[in-house]
Amino acid sequence: MEHAPRAGRGGGAAVVLTLLIAPVEAVEAAAAWHRAQEFRAQAQAADEAAVLLREAAGLTGTRSPGTKSRTAG
């Protein structure tokens, strides 16, 4: 019985390496997804806080932070 050529026998190592790396990549992808969700929630909360600050400033008659006077020259 002849031995398979060296190139033909090396495929097993690539499969094993892929099987070892795939779970690590899946965990990294899941962590990245969770971080993105946290950033999205923070951005949404910041937007809501900005609206509330503008409303509060309107009720008290003061300018909200970050609002520049249009009459200042």
N, C-alpha and C positions, 0 to 999 in steps of 0.2 A: 504494500500500500504506500503510495507516495504522500509526502507531506504537502500541505497546502503552501502556496507561496507566502512569504513573510507578510506582504501587504494584505493578503486575505485573512490572516489570523489576527491582525491588530484591531479589528472592529469591535471586539468585546470590551476592550479597555475604554473606548470612546462611549459605549453604551453605559458602562458602569459609572464613568465620570459624569455623564449627563444625568443619570439617576441620582447621583449624590448632589449635584448642583441645583437641580430643579426645585427641591424643597426650600433651599436657601433663597433662591430667587423669588419663590412664592411668598415667603415670609417678608422679604424686603418690599415686594410689591404691596402687600397688605399694610405694612407699616406706612409706606408712602401714601396710600389711599387714606388711611386714618389721619395722617398729618394734614392732608389736603382738606379733609372734612373739618378739622379743627380750625384751620385758617379761614375756611368759608364761614364757619359759625362766628368767628371773631369779627370778620368783616361785616357780617350781617348785624351783629350786636353794635358795632361802631356806627353803622348807618342809622340804626334805630336810636342810639344815644344822641347822635347829631340832630335828628328830627326833634327829639324831646328837648334838647338844649335850645334849639331855635324857638320852639313853642314857649318855653319858659322865659326866654329873653323877650319875646313879644308880649307876654303877659306883664312883665315887670317894666317894660319900656326901655330896656337896655339893649345894646347891640350884642349879638352873639359873638363868641370868640372866633376870630378869623374873618370877620366881616369888616371890610375896609370902608371908611367913609368916602362917599362920592364927592363931597364938597371939599375935602382936603386937597391942597394943591401943592 
